[in-house]
Amino acid sequence: MDKQKQDQLKKEAAIKAAAMVKPNSVLGVGTGSTVAFFIDALGQRKEKENFSLKHIVTTSNRSKKQLESLGFKVDELADIDQADLTVDGADRVDDNLDGIKGGGGALTLEKNVAVNSKKIVWIVDESKLVHHLGGFALPVEILPISCEQNFKRFEKEGLKPQWRLDENGKRYVTHYGNYIIDLAIDPIPVPDGLADYLDHTVGVVEHGLFLNMCDKVIIAHSDGTIEEKDRA
């Protein structure tokens, strides 16, 4: 599929997600190319419907700048109790609507916004769909103070760790000043088990397994159809 067609499908899925946002609600907004179309669709609603929101929180500076350019005021997560709805993308989504996120490096804030949301919707194109989680290295944000020990521990566990590097070939630094180790294990044999292991590993700040969180996925298919899948 060429990029122009893929972008058109993403745009259609994003418009469907934007129609779900209720006026005067509290909205969480993720990041990524599909979410950029979603933000544009919110801006169109604002212009045509005098649409406003009580609060908006976002997971990236890029999304924040785009929202502000359209006249929305963006708040910090600490300023709200919880979001009524969060709309985000995902790097991979399996048949159970579990996902891998964090390809853009914002996994810690993405997960914090997600767990403080009443409802979560992901918008993706069909290339992100898998039957079992895999096909994308799992991001793990770690503290610099013990990063070497964590890397060696992951190697010993057979998790195939790789340092994430920036455009200069240096270790990528997150918004919070941490590093990211991408685990190239593929597929992930037992996602719940790996999530539990990482949750209990000292030095791990957060990981990109988003399990039992997403309520609905809006999928743009290459045949032009838009599919909605709800968690069973």
N, C-alpha and C positions, 0 to 999 in steps of 0.2 A: 504494500500500500504506500502511495507517495505521501509526502508530508502534508501537502495541501488537503488531500482527502482526510488524512488522519486528524488534522486540526479541525476540519469541519465537523467530524464526528465528535471530537472532544467538546466543541462549542455547543453542539446540540445536547449532549449529556449535561453540560454545565448549566444550560438554560433550564433544563428540567429540574436540576437541583435548586437553582435559584428560586424557582416557583414554589418550592416547599418552605421557604423562609417566611415566617409570619411577621407582620409589622409589629414594631415595638417589643420585639423579643431580644434575647441575649444570644449573640451568634459567635461561634468560634470558626475561624477561617484558617485553613492550612496553607500550603505552598506548593508550587509546581506549575507546569504548563497548563494542565487542565483547570486547576484552581484559578489561574489568571483569567481564563474565560469565564469562570463562575463569578469572579469579582466584577468583570465587565458587565455581566448580566444583572448583577445587583445594581450597578450604576445606571443601567437602562431603566430598571424598576424605579429607582430614585427619581429619575428625570420624568418618567411618564406617569407615575402613580403617587408622587409626593411621598414615596416610601421612606420610612425612617426606622431606626433600630434603637433599642434602649442602651445596649452596649455591644461593642465588637472587640474581640481579642483575636490575636493572630499568632502564628508560629514562626514568622520570618519578617525581617526588615523589608524584603522585597514586596511581600503582600501588604505590609503596613503602608509603604509608600504609594502603592497602587490604590489602596482604599482611600487614603488621605487625598490623593489627586482627584478622586471622584466626590470629595466632600464629606466623607465619613470620618467621624472621630474614633480613633482607636485607643482602647484602654489596655491596661496591664491585667494579667490574669489575677493578680492579688487584689484588683479593684472590684472583682465580681464574686458572687457566691458560686454559681455554676452557669454554664451555657445551656440554653434550651436545645440548641442544635449546633453540632460542629460538622463542617463540610471540609473534606480533605481528599488528597489522592493517596495512592498506595503503590509500592514498588512491585509487590506480588499479593494476590488474593487467592485463597484456595476454596474448595467446595464448601467448607464450613464458614466462610466469610472471615477466617482468620488471615492475618496479613503480615508482611514484612515491610517496614517503613524505615526511613532514615538515610536514604540514598543522598539526600541533600545535606545531611549532617545535623538536622534540627530535631533528632529523635526525642531528646529529653523534653523539650518544650512541647513537641507534638503529643507525647504521651501524657504530660501533665494537663494539657488542655483536654485531651480525650477523656481521661478518668474523671474530669470535672464537668462532664457534659451529660445531659439527660438522654440525648440521642446522637448517634454518629452515622454520617452518611459518607461513603467514599465514592468518588467518581473516577472511573478508569476506562481505558480502551482495552479491547480484548487481548492485547499482547501481554497484559499483566496477569491474566488468569492462569492458574495451575491447579491440578487436581490435589497435589500434595506440596506443601511449602518447600520451595527451593528455586533454583534458577536465578538466584540473586544472593550475593554475599550478605550475611547478616551483620549489620553494624552494631558495635558495642562501644559505648562511650566510657572511657576509663580515666582515672586520675593519673596525672603525670608522676606523682610521687612513687607509685608502685607499678607503673606501666610495664617495666621490663619483666617483673615477676609474673604479672598477669599474662603477658605474651608467652612466656615459657610454660606457664601452667596450661594455657590453651593448646600449645603445641603438644604437650604430654598427653592431653585428653583427645588428641586426634582431630581437633576442630579447625585445622588449617588456617591459622591466623595470618593476616596480612596488615601491615600498617597502611592506613589511608594517608596518601600524600597530597600536598597542594600542587598548584601549577608550577611551583619552583622546585619541586622534588623534595620538599621538607615535610615533616609530619603535619598533617592537617590539624588545625586548632579550632575547636568548637566555640560557639558563642560564650560558653562558660569557662573557656581556657583549658579544656581537656583535650585528650587525643581520642581518635577512633581506631579500633582494631576491627577489620572486617573478617568475619569467619566464613571461609569458602567451602564449608561442608555442604554437600549437595547430593541428594535432598536432605532436609533435616529429618532424621529418623523419628524422633519423638519431640515435637515442638514444646509440649507442656513440660517435659522433663528438662529440656535445655533451658527453657525460661526459668524454671525453678532453680537450676544450677547457677545460672547467671545472677538471679535475684539474691542468692546467698553467697556470692563471691565478693570478698572484700576488695575494694578498689574499682569495682564496676559501678558506674553512676547510673547507667540505663542501657537497655538493649532494644533492638528494633523488632522484637516479636510482639505484635499487637493481637492478643488472643482474647476471645470472648468479649470483644469490645464493640465491633461494628454492628449496626442494626440493619443497614441497607447498603447495597452496592448498586450504583447506576453504571451500566456497561455500554460503551459505544462499540458496536460490532462493524466489521468491515463491509457487511452487506447493507449497511445504512440503517439497521435497526438499533433501537435503544432498549436495552433490557434492564429491568429492575429485579434484584434478588433480595429477599428479606431473610434475616436469620430465622432458622426453623425454631 
